[in-house]
Amino acid sequence: MTHRHTDHFTPEQFETLREAIERTSGIVLGIGKMSHLDSVVRERMERAGDKSFADYLARVIEDSSPDGERKALITALIVGETSFFRTPALYDVLQRKLLPEMALDSGTFPVRIWSAGCATGEEAYSLAIVALHTLEKRCAEPVRILATDLHAGFLDVAREGIYPASALRDASPLLVMKYFRTLPDGRLKVSDEVRRLVTFEQRNLSEPFPTDAGQEKFAAILCRNVMIYFRPETTRRVVASFHERLKENGLFFLGHSETLWGISEDFRLEERDGLFYYRKRDERGKAVQAVPKRTPTPSAARARPSPSPGPAIVPGAAASIPAEPFRTSPPLPVVPPMPVTQGPAADSVALAMAQRAESLLDSDRVEEAEAACRDAIAMFPGCVEAEYLLAVLYRRNGRCDEAMVHAARALLVDPLFVQAGVEIAECLAIRGRRGESSDQWRALLKMLEQPVHFPRLSPATGMTASALREYAASRVR
């Protein structure tokens, strides 16, 4: 019979464990991640046969070998489900527009691409397949892909190149037939034609880039849903390293909810057919600028603000709240403000739920993320972060009308919650309502003349009003 562990971490044990994890990998687990850590540790304890957290903690602290329990725990914490051609919009825009442009800009083949945090290789092979399918008539070796990950076991799987059929559920039958071989047990093996384009290496992104790598430059770097686990200062250091390794005008791809706002001003945000990515700025030798710390948003309950502005995120004189900061046509459904009665304790619990929803969304566990957001709203109807995440979730799934409703609910609770306005503007653009979207961006620019509120979530860490103002200005048509 499986032994069920009913004891819990003490605060001291949690702190010791997360410090060991950060020292080894650079991954930071905030207090909002405690429930996730608890769940993963219980699974690892079952495998190890440890009967108490104290026993397991001793094992993790003592066993730091490459194949030891500490590395196994880190792997279990950060790895979610993956598959080929995940985020189809990425590969569609790469095939139709960005890869041909990169090839033209490079002038010679192969085009160099780095898949950082490649896990078991699906992303790297997907890139190689798209490049072959797009450019093979021009060159037999259109790309060279460096694929790196922290976990040696994942890289072994990637080098073998054998996957269950379920990993190709998003792939077209044509690509499967052309670039994979079916094995007797039903699994699929990546063709040698594809495998020769990818080199797998073990690297820890939180450590300095190897000096023996020379000055190799890349036309594009993909690092999706990796840096969400880092502290802001670690993220800035890693992004600076990526910047150095990109060619002039090189492209940088992040995960769905990741952003460089407040992290680096050496990239500009671009959009192609709904796909957002960053491009290295044209200026040469520009260093990553230090970003001033923002004033923390209070954790106390957010009731509907009075006419006087709330706590400042950046220094600036107070200004009156625009009477109609966001106008849409046809108008959004009228959503009456929900009563906010539970108080600071409920707000704190709801925020932790929203932070868990953020982690689930980063791992593409969409249904679980949606449920966590709704639990947060049920706990504390004034949780604007949960409403905002629902807006993000629905926008990504093409449900823009629902996304705008949740963004509007967030604005009803807090008219200075600027990211809700961003979601409305983006949804209008996706719906083809470009003029209205531009109007929304103009309203955002006016809103940013006064102190605004950012989400208390990891993508907002270090975010500045000036960075958002620059982006909003670029979206006005």
C-alpha positions in Angstrom: 0.0 0.0 0.0 1.3 3.5 -0.9 2.3 5.5 2.1 0.4 8.8 2.3 2.4 11.7 3.9 0.2 13.9 6.0 2.9 16.2 7.6 3.8 19.5 6.0 6.8 21.7 5.5 7.8 23.9 8.3 8.7 27.4 7.1 12.4 26.7 7.9 12.3 23.5 5.8 10.7 25.3 2.8 13.3 28.0 3.0 16.2 25.5 3.1 14.8 23.6 0.2 14.2 26.5 -2.1 17.6 28.0 -1.3 19.2 24.7 -2.4 17.1 24.7 -5.6 18.1 28.3 -6.4 21.8 27.7 -5.7 21.8 24.7 -8.1 19.7 26.1 -10.9 18.9 29.8 -10.5 15.2 28.8 -10.2 13.3 30.8 -7.6 10.2 29.4 -5.8 8.3 32.2 -4.1 5.8 31.6 -1.3 3.0 31.3 -4.0 4.8 28.2 -5.3 4.7 26.4 -2.0 1.7 24.2 -2.9 3.3 23.2 -6.1 6.6 22.3 -4.4 4.7 20.4 -1.7 2.9 18.3 -4.4 6.1 17.5 -6.3 8.1 16.7 -3.2 5.4 14.2 -2.0 5.7 12.4 -5.4 9.5 12.3 -5.1 9.3 11.0 -1.5 7.1 8.1 -2.7 9.8 7.2 -5.2 12.6 7.6 -2.8 10.8 5.8 0.1 11.3 8.6 2.5 8.7 8.8 5.3 9.2 12.4 6.4 10.0 15.7 4.9 13.1 15.9 7.2 14.4 12.6 5.7 13.8 13.8 2.1 15.3 17.3 2.8 18.5 15.6 4.1 18.6 13.5 0.9 18.2 16.6 -1.3 20.8 18.7 0.6 23.4 15.9 0.6 22.9 14.5 -2.9 23.9 17.2 -5.4 25.5 14.9 -8.0 24.5 15.3 -11.7 22.1 12.4 -11.5 21.1 13.0 -7.8 17.8 13.7 -6.1 18.3 17.4 -6.1 18.5 17.5 -9.9 15.6 15.1 -10.2 13.4 17.4 -7.9 14.3 20.4 -10.0 13.4 18.6 -13.2 10.0 17.5 -11.7 9.3 21.1 -10.6 9.9 22.8 -13.9 8.9 20.4 -16.6 5.4 20.4 -18.1 3.9 18.6 -21.0 5.5 19.4 -24.3 4.9 18.4 -27.9 5.9 19.2 -31.5 4.7 22.5 -33.0 3.3 23.7 -29.7 2.0 27.3 -30.2 1.0 26.8 -33.9 1.0 30.6 -34.5 4.8 30.7 -33.8 5.6 28.1 -36.5 3.1 29.5 -39.0 4.6 33.0 -38.9 8.1 31.5 -38.9 7.4 29.5 -42.0 5.5 32.2 -43.9 7.5 35.3 -43.0 10.3 35.2 -40.4 12.5 32.4 -41.6 12.7 33.7 -45.2 13.5 37.1 -43.8 16.2 35.7 -41.6 17.7 33.8 -44.5 17.7 37.0 -46.6 19.2 39.0 -43.8 21.9 36.4 -43.0 23.0 36.3 -46.6 24.5 32.8 -46.2 23.3 29.4 -45.0 22.9 27.9 -42.5 20.8 30.3 -40.4 21.9 30.0 -36.7 19.1 29.5 -34.1 19.3 28.8 -30.4 16.6 26.8 -28.6 17.4 27.6 -24.9 15.6 25.3 -22.4 14.9 22.7 -25.1 13.7 20.0 -22.6 13.4 16.7 -24.6 13.9 18.4 -28.0 10.5 18.9 -29.5 10.9 22.6 -30.0 14.3 22.3 -31.6 13.2 19.6 -34.0 10.1 21.5 -34.9 12.2 24.5 -35.9 14.4 22.3 -38.0 11.4 20.7 -39.7 9.8 24.1 -40.5 13.1 25.4 -41.9 13.5 22.3 -44.1 10.0 22.6 -45.3 10.3 26.3 -46.0 13.9 26.6 -47.4 15.0 23.1 -48.6 14.7 24.2 -52.2 17.3 26.9 -51.6 19.7 24.9 -49.4 20.1 21.4 -48.1 21.2 22.7 -44.7 19.0 25.8 -44.2 19.6 26.1 -40.4 21.9 25.0 -37.6 20.1 24.8 -34.3 21.8 24.8 -30.9 19.5 23.2 -28.3 20.5 23.5 -24.7 19.0 22.4 -21.4 20.0 22.0 -17.8 18.9 18.3 -17.5 21.2 15.7 -19.0 18.4 13.0 -19.0 16.2 15.2 -21.2 19.1 15.7 -23.6 19.6 12.0 -23.9 15.9 11.6 -24.9 16.3 14.5 -27.4 19.4 13.0 -29.0 17.6 9.7 -29.5 14.8 11.5 -31.2 12.0 8.9 -30.5 8.6 10.1 -29.3 5.1 8.8 -28.6 2.6 9.5 -31.3 0.7 11.9 -28.9 3.7 14.3 -29.1 2.8 14.9 -32.7 -0.9 15.7 -32.2 -0.4 19.2 -33.5 1.7 18.2 -36.6 0.2 17.8 -40.0 0.1 14.3 -41.5 2.3 15.5 -44.3 5.1 16.6 -42.0 4.8 13.4 -40.0 5.1 11.2 -43.1 8.0 13.3 -44.5 10.2 13.8 -41.4 9.4 10.8 -39.1 9.7 7.0 -39.3 7.1 4.8 -37.5 8.7 2.2 -35.2 7.1 -1.3 -34.6 5.9 -0.2 -31.2 4.0 2.8 -32.7 6.5 5.5 -31.6 7.9 7.9 -34.1 11.6 8.6 -34.8 12.8 11.9 -36.2 14.5 11.5 -39.5 18.3 11.8 -39.9 17.7 14.7 -42.3 16.2 16.6 -39.4 18.5 15.4 -36.6 21.7 16.5 -38.4 20.5 20.1 -38.2 20.4 20.1 -34.3 23.2 20.0 -31.8 22.2 19.3 -28.1 24.3 20.6 -25.3 23.9 20.8 -21.5 24.0 24.3 -20.2 22.7 26.2 -17.1 21.4 29.6 -18.3 22.0 31.1 -14.9 25.8 30.5 -15.3 28.1 32.5 -17.5 28.1 31.5 -21.2 31.0 29.1 -21.9 34.1 31.0 -23.1 34.9 28.2 -25.5 31.8 29.0 -27.5 33.6 31.9 -29.1 31.6 34.8 -30.5 28.9 32.7 -32.2 26.0 34.8 -33.2 22.4 33.7 -33.7 19.7 35.0 -36.0 17.1 34.0 -33.4 16.9 32.8 -29.9 13.9 31.0 -28.3 13.7 30.9 -24.5 10.1 30.2 -23.7 8.7 29.6 -20.2 12.2 29.2 -18.7 13.0 32.6 -17.1 9.6 32.7 -15.2 11.4 30.8 -12.5 14.3 33.3 -12.1 14.7 36.3 -9.9 14.6 39.6 -11.9 18.3 40.2 -11.5 19.0 36.7 -12.8 16.6 37.3 -15.7 18.4 40.6 -16.6 21.7 38.8 -16.6 20.5 36.0 -18.8 18.7 38.4 -21.2 22.0 40.5 -21.4 23.8 37.3 -22.4 21.2 36.5 -25.1 21.5 40.1 -26.4 25.3 39.6 -26.8 24.7 36.4 -28.7 22.2 37.8 -31.1 23.1 39.2 -34.5 22.1 42.7 -35.4 18.3 42.8 -35.7 18.2 39.2 -34.3 14.9 37.9 -33.0 14.1 36.8 -29.4 11.0 34.7 -28.6 9.6 34.4 -25.1 6.7 32.4 -23.7 3.0 33.5 -23.6 3.0 35.5 -20.4 6.7 36.6 -20.4 7.8 40.1 -21.1 11.0 42.2 -21.2 9.2 45.2 -19.7 11.3 46.3 -16.8 14.0 43.8 -17.7 15.8 45.3 -20.7 15.4 48.2 -23.1 17.7 46.8 -25.7 14.9 45.1 -27.6 11.8 46.4 -29.3 8.5 44.5 -29.3 7.1 43.5 -32.7 4.0 41.7 -33.9 3.2 39.6 -37.0 -0.3 38.2 -37.4 -0.9 38.0 -33.7 2.5 36.6 -32.8 4.6 38.9 -30.5 8.3 38.7 -30.3 11.3 40.9 -29.6 14.0 42.3 -32.0 17.5 43.4 -31.0 17.7 47.1 -31.3 19.8 48.6 -34.1 22.1 50.6 -31.7 25.4 48.9 -31.3 27.1 48.2 -28.0 24.2 49.5 -25.9 24.2 47.9 -22.4 21.1 46.6 -20.6 20.0 49.6 -18.5 19.3 49.2 -14.8 15.6 49.5 -14.0 14.5 51.4 -11.0 12.6 49.5 -8.4 8.9 50.1 -8.4 6.9 50.8 -5.4 5.2 47.6 -4.3 1.5 47.4 -4.7 -0.2 47.1 -1.3 -1.4 43.6 -0.5 -4.5 45.0 1.2 -7.9 44.6 -0.4 -8.5 46.7 -3.5 -11.8 48.4 -3.2 -13.0 50.6 -6.0 -10.6 53.6 -5.9 -11.7 57.0 -4.8 -11.1 60.0 -7.1 -7.6 60.4 -5.5 -5.0 58.2 -7.2 -3.6 55.1 -5.6 0.0 54.3 -4.6 2.4 55.4 -7.2 4.3 52.8 -9.3 6.6 55.5 -10.7 7.2 59.1 -9.5 4.8 61.6 -11.0 2.2 64.2 -10.1 -1.4 63.0 -9.4 -3.9 63.5 -12.2 -7.6 63.0 -12.4 -8.9 59.7 -13.6 -10.3 59.8 -17.2 -14.0 59.6 -17.2 -14.0 57.0 -20.0 -10.5 55.6 -20.2 -11.5 52.7 -22.5 -14.1 53.1 -25.2 -15.2 50.2 -27.5 -17.7 49.8 -30.2 -20.0 48.0 -29.9 -19.8 48.6 -26.1 -18.7 45.9 -23.8 -21.4 44.1 -21.9 -22.3 46.0 -18.7 -20.7 44.2 -15.8 -21.8 45.5 -12.4 -19.0 45.8 -9.9 -18.8 42.8 -7.6 -18.9 43.5 -3.9 -15.5 43.5 -2.2 -16.1 42.5 1.4 -13.7 39.8 2.5 -10.7 42.0 3.5 -6.9 41.7 3.3 -6.7 38.0 4.4 -9.0 36.8 1.6 -7.1 39.1 -0.9 -3.8 37.5 0.1 -5.2 34.0 -0.4 -6.8 34.9 -3.7 -3.5 36.5 -5.0 -1.7 33.2 -4.2 -4.4 31.4 -6.2 -3.8 33.8 -9.1 -0.1 33.3 -8.9 -0.7 29.5 -9.2 -2.9 30.1 -12.1 -0.1 32.1 -13.7 2.3 29.1 -13.3 -0.3 26.8 -14.8 -0.9 29.1 -17.7 2.9 29.3 -18.4 2.8 25.4 -18.6 -0.1 25.5 -21.0 -2.4 23.8 -18.4 -5.2 26.0 -19.5 -8.2 24.4 -17.9 -6.5 24.2 -14.6 -5.4 27.8 -14.9 -8.9 28.9 -15.7 -10.3 27.0 -12.6 -7.6 28.5 -10.4 -8.6 32.0 -11.5 -12.3 31.4 -10.9 -11.4 30.0 -7.4 -9.5 33.2 -6.7 -12.4 35.4 -7.8 -14.8 33.3 -5.7 -12.5 33.8 -2.7 -12.1 37.5 -3.3 -14.2 39.1 -6.1 -11.8 42.1 -6.1 -8.8 40.0 -7.3 -8.0 42.0 -10.5 -5.0 39.7 -11.2 -7.4 36.7 -11.6 -9.7 38.7 -14.0 -6.6 39.8 -15.9 -5.3 36.3 -16.3 -8.7 35.1 -17.5 -8.6 37.9 -20.1 -5.1 36.7 -21.2 -6.2 33.1 -21.3 -9.3 33.8 -23.4 -7.5 36.1 -25.8 -4.9 33.5 -26.6 -7.7 31.0 -27.3 -9.4 33.4 -29.7 -12.3 34.2 -27.4 -11.7 37.9 -27.5 -15.3 39.0 -26.5 -15.0 37.0 -23.2 -11.5 38.3 -22.7 -12.7 41.9 -23.0 -15.5 41.2 -20.5 -13.0 40.1 -17.9 -10.6 43.0 -18.6 -13.6 45.3 -18.1 -14.4 43.7 -14.8 -10.9 44.3 -13.6 -11.2 48.0 -14.6 -14.5 48.3 -12.8 -12.7 47.2 -9.6 -9.6 49.3 -10.3 -9.8 51.9 -13.1 -6.0 52.3 -12.8 -5.2 48.7 -13.5 -3.4 49.4 -16.7 -2.8 45.8 -18.0 -6.6 45.3 -18.3 -6.6 48.2 -20.8 -3.8 46.6 -22.7 -5.8 43.4 -23.1 -8.8 45.3 -24.4 -6.6 47.1 -27.0 -4.9 43.8 -28.1 -8.3 42.1 -28.4 -9.7 44.9 -30.6 -6.6 44.6 -32.9 -7.1 40.8 -33.2 -10.7 41.3 -34.1 -9.6 43.6 -36.9 -11.0 46.7 -35.3 -7.7 48.6 -35.9 -9.1 52.1 -35.5 -10.7 51.3 -32.2 -7.6 49.6 -31.0 -5.6 52.7 -31.8 -8.1 54.7 -29.8 -7.6 52.4 -26.9 -3.8 52.8 -27.1 -4.2 56.6 -27.1 -6.4 56.3 -24.0 -3.7 54.2 -22.4 -1.1 56.9 -23.1 -3.4 59.4 -21.5 -3.9 57.1 -18.5 -0.1 56.7 -18.2 0.2 60.4 -17.5 -0.7 59.5 -13.9 0.4 56.7 -11.5 -1.1 53.4 -12.6 -1.3 49.9 -11.1 0.5 46.8 -12.5 -0.4 43.1 -11.8 1.2 41.6 -8.7 2.5 38.7 -10.9 5.9 37.7 -12.0 5.7 39.1 -15.6 5.1 42.6 -13.9 8.3 42.3 -11.8 10.3 45.5 -12.4 7.8 46.7 -15.1 7.9 50.5 -15.6 5.3 52.9 -16.9 7.9 54.4 -19.3 8.4 51.0 -21.0 4.6 50.5 -21.3 4.3 54.1 -22.6 6.8 53.3 -25.4 5.0 50.2 -26.4 1.6 51.9 -26.4 3.0 54.6 -28.6 4.3 52.0 -31.1 0.8 50.5 -31.3 -1.0 53.7 -32.2 -1.7 53.6 -36.0 
